[in-house]
Amino acid sequence: LILCFIIALKLRFVLERAKLHPRTFMLKPNQVILPGRVRVELWNEKKEPVNKTIPTRKAFMEFAGQKIPTLKIRHERIKQVQARLQAQQAAAEKVNSKKGRNKKKGKKGKRR
């Protein structure tokens, strides 16, 4: 996701695939979309911002935070997750409805 913003802002970047966040190790392999760390060049050699609208790291992160909800990739992924959840709920309801049919009718417990 972050690469979309970097490319749109025309910033230079380096993708370090050997570097991982510690919590990334706990994820399953299919959950990790693009492993690694991204280094972005926000300033040139003269310590001037490369992009005038993004002068600091904080400004870059705020920009990314505003733009993430508008990405098509994100909307497609949300739709996929919702469809998967609905399928799981439907399967669970189907199993639960089958379980209810096998119950015994009548009084429960021992009679004295």
Helices and strands as residue ranges (DSSP letters): H 2-8, E 13-16, G 22-26, E 37-40, H 57-67, G 68-70, H 72-101
